[in-house]
Amino acid sequence: MESTIVQLKQVTKKIGSKTIVDGLSFEVRPGEVFGFLGPNGAGKTTTIRMMVGLISISAGEIKIRDYSVRGQFEEAMQHVGAIVENPEFYGFMTGYQNLIHFARMLPNVEKERIDEVVRLVRLENRIHDKVKTYSLGMRQRLGVAQAILHRPSVLILDEPTNGLDPEGIRELRDYLRMLAKEEGLAVIVSSHLLSEMELMCDRVAIIQNGRLLDVRSFKESSGETEEVEVRFEVQDTAAAAAVLQEAGYQAQVNGTELSVKVSDRRDTVAALNARLVAAGVAVFGIRTIAKTLEEQFLEVTRGNRIV
């Protein structure tokens, strides 16, 4: 399998003397949900419009499956499904009729594929109802079904949770993750909602004023090297602190808890717990204190809160 589906290299967009997107570079892999996070006006929609060819690229390059959006537009777009604004359908037609109508404009989309995408987005019970009777969440799901009819390699969604109620947001999150896993899609989602991005995405690119500040991963790996805080709840904090200090860790005491910073979480925590128990220290609980996406965002933006 390819290691990357989408590549942005020093992508810049200028309108007159104003730079909207400034030297943006990142890659998106197959099978992952990649978040594009930033405040309103950060350049998210502008970047997405360049990715799907709705506006021109001032400088840099965007590649999809190694096809240049600037130089090989048709070949690149064959691998893209996208909803840039709210999905639009004929309200007087059923969901199924809308999909058939759209499929006629695509090569090699058989009835079996239409039925398959209907099942993937879980619209079987309402697909033969008129679209004007659909809720906003159902329209979003029908939009995703339409966008993946031609088996794209990447699905791009710009602020897909706008206007959805909590149940609709959760449904969207669940089936986007399922699509990434079952279809092997690279899913790119832009948003300014921190909590939803943290639940939905494998990695998040944080953008501000058109510039990429950082790319953060939510996936744990056995080779993880970033330090995390681990807290031990114990009966005797003084004895526990002495054991941890002997192991080379300076513990901070807070009530009945001690906290230490570790890099190799699994092996180190197990070893420290074994030392405490062997020394006769009763351990009541162990928990990891991970930074939330909001804390990470404030860290990389130096405290500028997202709107």
Summary of the structure (lengths in Angstrom):
residues: 307
radius of gyration: 23.7
end to end distance: 37.8
largest distance: 74.0
contacts: 952
relative contact order: 0.14
helix: 34%
strand: 28%
